[in-house]
Amino acid sequence: MPVSNLVYKGRAILYVDFSYLKKKEPVMETLYDWVKAYQEAEEEIYLLLDVREAFNDPEVMDKMKYYGKTVFKGKSRKRAVVGIKGAKKLLLRGYKLFTNTDISTFDTIEDAKEYLAS
């Protein structure tokens, strides 16, 4: 399931898995599930995004930036992302500037979970 809740060392984490989604439609569906999870959340969220080898284009980034400023803003306690390499580094930098959001990057899921649990 692309959007799920997991517990790591007692910490509840919202896991959003875009990894290896190669087409726009499943990426957008996952994005909308992520939005829904945030809209339904009653507490601050510890967020883990996995974007390894995920499809991206300007429309996807525009939607992410829009939701980053409107839905996600102020609802995350900590954010971690895995899979940021190459051009995605520039996209993440732009997202962070546009939304004024801090997101820590990690090479592995385990390292990201450790950070979120600390």
Secondary structure as UniProt FT lines:
FT   STRAND          3..8
FT   TURN            9..10
FT   STRAND          11..17
FT   TURN            19..20
FT   HELIX           24..40
FT   STRAND          45..50
FT   TURN            52..53
FT   HELIX           58..70
FT   TURN            73..74
FT   STRAND          76..82
FT   HELIX           87..99
FT   STRAND          104..106
FT   HELIX           109..117
//
